[in-house]
């Protein structure tokens, strides 16, 4: 029996690169979900609900033996959920707040198995320690444009990596997709992680 095909319901190049480096080549179908639809939820719940919306949106558009994975990340700081900053000014003020502090990066994961109709979903959370960056470093980082396109206005696998002094938890989760959690969700649906490897 051939393995179900993984569909990644995300435009994130970092999520795709994470899967590729782990031996998985998914089909990519962007969900197009309006992330502003959900508001007022606790950060970890917001990440999970957005992931479920994305997975459900794409699952409705595909057929066959497929596993549709939706993910969404938010950074929790002072109890607030921080997604992608809307402007360079917002990214700058975020970094002024974040520097020298600790936040929690929550990534919601929702996996739909089309053949069985089953869904498995969970949130992975990783503690992130930020460096005491200078105003000049913040200005230079924001000028690159990188923080405008990512949850929490930082990356760990790009230019922002030097501004993260340490993490507690899964490193992949900070990139946007927890491989250990995805393996667990697959098992919950009776699927094997190793079956997704491309021979």
C-alpha positions as CSV (number, residue, x, y, z in Angstrom):
1,X,0.0,0.0,0.0
2,X,1.4,3.4,-1.0
3,X,1.8,6.1,1.7
4,X,-0.6,9.0,1.8
5,X,0.8,12.2,0.1
6,X,1.5,15.1,2.3
7,X,0.1,18.5,1.3
8,X,1.5,21.6,3.1
9,X,-1.2,24.3,3.4
10,X,1.4,27.1,3.9
11,X,3.3,29.6,1.8
12,X,6.2,29.5,4.3
13,X,9.5,28.8,2.6
14,X,11.0,28.0,6.1
15,X,8.3,25.2,6.7
16,X,8.9,23.8,3.2
17,X,12.7,23.8,3.8
18,X,12.3,22.1,7.2
19,X,10.4,19.3,5.5
20,X,12.8,19.0,2.6
21,X,15.8,18.7,5.0
22,X,13.9,16.0,6.9
23,X,13.4,13.9,3.6
24,X,9.8,14.9,2.9
25,X,8.7,16.6,-0.3
26,X,5.1,17.8,0.2
27,X,2.8,19.3,-2.4
28,X,2.3,23.0,-1.5
29,X,-1.2,24.5,-1.7
30,X,-1.6,27.9,0.0
31,X,-4.7,28.2,2.1
32,X,-5.4,31.9,1.5
33,X,-7.1,32.0,5.0
34,X,-7.7,35.5,6.4
35,X,-5.6,35.4,9.6
36,X,-7.4,38.4,11.0
37,X,-10.7,36.5,11.3
38,X,-9.7,35.2,14.8
39,X,-9.1,37.6,17.6
40,X,-9.2,37.6,21.4
41,X,-7.9,34.0,21.9
42,X,-5.0,33.0,24.1
43,X,-1.8,32.8,22.0
44,X,-1.5,29.0,21.9
45,X,-5.2,28.6,21.1
46,X,-5.0,31.3,18.4
47,X,-2.1,29.4,16.7
48,X,-4.0,26.1,16.8
49,X,-7.3,27.6,15.5
50,X,-5.5,29.3,12.6
51,X,-3.7,26.1,11.7
52,X,-7.0,24.2,11.7
53,X,-8.6,26.9,9.5
54,X,-5.7,26.6,7.0
55,X,-5.8,22.8,6.9
56,X,-9.6,22.7,6.5
57,X,-9.5,25.3,3.7
58,X,-7.1,23.2,1.7
59,X,-8.6,19.8,2.6
60,X,-11.9,21.0,0.9
61,X,-10.0,21.6,-2.3
62,X,-8.1,18.3,-2.7
63,X,-9.1,14.7,-3.1
64,X,-7.4,11.3,-2.9
65,X,-5.2,9.7,-0.2
66,X,-3.7,12.9,1.1
67,X,-2.6,14.3,4.5
68,X,-3.2,18.1,4.6
69,X,-1.0,19.9,7.1
70,X,-1.9,23.4,8.3
71,X,0.5,25.4,10.6
72,X,0.5,28.8,12.2
73,X,2.9,30.5,14.6
74,X,2.5,33.3,17.1
75,X,4.9,34.7,19.6
76,X,3.6,35.2,23.1
77,X,5.0,38.2,25.0
78,X,3.4,39.6,28.1
79,X,0.4,37.3,27.4
80,X,-0.2,38.9,24.0
81,X,-0.2,37.0,20.7
82,X,2.2,38.6,18.2
83,X,2.0,37.5,14.5
84,X,3.6,39.2,11.6
85,X,4.2,42.9,12.1
86,X,2.1,45.1,9.8
87,X,4.8,47.7,9.2
88,X,8.5,48.5,9.8
89,X,7.5,50.8,12.6
90,X,5.6,47.9,14.3
91,X,8.6,45.6,13.8
92,X,10.9,48.2,15.4
93,X,8.7,48.7,18.4
94,X,8.3,45.0,18.9
95,X,12.1,44.5,18.9
96,X,12.5,47.3,21.4
97,X,10.0,45.4,23.7
98,X,11.5,42.0,23.0
99,X,15.2,42.7,23.5
100,X,16.8,41.1,26.5
101,X,13.6,39.3,27.3
102,X,12.0,35.9,26.8
103,X,9.0,35.0,24.8
104,X,7.2,31.7,23.9
105,X,6.8,30.8,20.2
106,X,3.6,28.7,19.7
107,X,3.0,26.8,16.5
108,X,-0.4,25.2,15.9
109,X,-0.4,22.0,13.7
110,X,-3.5,20.5,12.2
111,X,-3.4,17.4,10.1
112,X,-6.3,16.2,8.0
113,X,-6.3,12.6,6.6
114,X,-8.7,12.8,3.7
115,X,-9.2,9.1,3.2
116,X,-10.4,8.5,6.8
117,X,-11.8,12.0,7.5
118,X,-9.8,12.0,10.7
119,X,-8.1,15.1,12.1
120,X,-5.2,15.4,14.6
121,X,-4.1,18.7,16.0
122,X,-1.9,20.1,18.7
123,X,0.3,23.1,19.5
124,X,4.0,23.0,20.1
125,X,5.6,25.7,22.3
126,X,9.2,26.7,22.5
127,X,10.7,29.3,24.9
128,X,12.9,31.9,23.1
129,X,15.5,34.1,24.7
130,X,16.3,37.3,22.9
131,X,19.6,39.2,22.9
132,X,20.0,42.7,24.3
133,X,20.2,44.1,20.7
134,X,21.1,47.8,20.1
135,X,18.9,50.4,18.4
136,X,21.2,50.3,15.4
137,X,21.0,46.5,15.2
138,X,17.2,46.7,15.3
139,X,17.1,49.4,12.6
140,X,19.5,47.4,10.4
141,X,17.4,44.2,10.9
142,X,14.1,45.9,10.1
143,X,15.6,47.5,7.0
144,X,16.3,44.0,5.6
145,X,12.6,43.4,5.5
146,X,13.0,39.9,7.0
147,X,11.1,40.5,10.3
148,X,8.0,41.9,8.4
149,X,7.2,38.4,7.0
150,X,7.5,36.2,10.1
151,X,5.6,35.6,13.3
152,X,7.1,37.5,16.2
153,X,9.2,39.6,13.8
154,X,12.2,37.3,14.0
155,X,13.8,34.2,12.5
156,X,16.2,31.7,14.1
157,X,17.3,30.3,10.7
158,X,18.0,33.6,9.0
159,X,19.4,37.0,9.7
160,X,17.7,37.1,13.1
161,X,19.5,34.0,14.3
162,X,22.3,36.1,15.9
163,X,19.6,37.9,18.0
164,X,18.3,34.7,19.7
165,X,20.6,33.7,22.6
166,X,18.9,30.4,23.4
167,X,15.8,28.3,23.3
168,X,14.1,25.7,25.4
169,X,12.2,23.2,23.4
170,X,12.1,22.1,19.7
171,X,14.3,24.2,17.4
172,X,12.2,23.2,14.4
173,X,9.1,24.7,16.0
174,X,10.7,28.1,16.1
175,X,11.2,27.8,12.3
176,X,7.5,27.1,12.0
177,X,7.0,23.3,12.1
178,X,7.7,20.9,14.8
179,X,9.0,17.6,13.2
180,X,8.6,15.6,16.5
181,X,5.0,16.8,16.9
182,X,4.2,16.1,13.2
183,X,5.5,12.5,13.7
184,X,3.1,12.2,16.7
185,X,0.1,13.5,14.8
186,X,0.8,11.1,12.0
187,X,0.9,8.2,14.4
188,X,-2.4,9.4,15.9
189,X,-3.9,9.0,12.4
190,X,-2.3,5.6,11.9
191,X,0.4,6.9,9.5
192,X,4.1,6.5,9.7
193,X,6.6,9.4,9.6
194,X,9.2,7.2,7.7
195,X,6.6,6.5,4.9
196,X,6.8,10.2,4.0
197,X,10.5,10.0,3.3
198,X,11.3,10.3,-0.4
199,X,13.3,7.3,-1.5
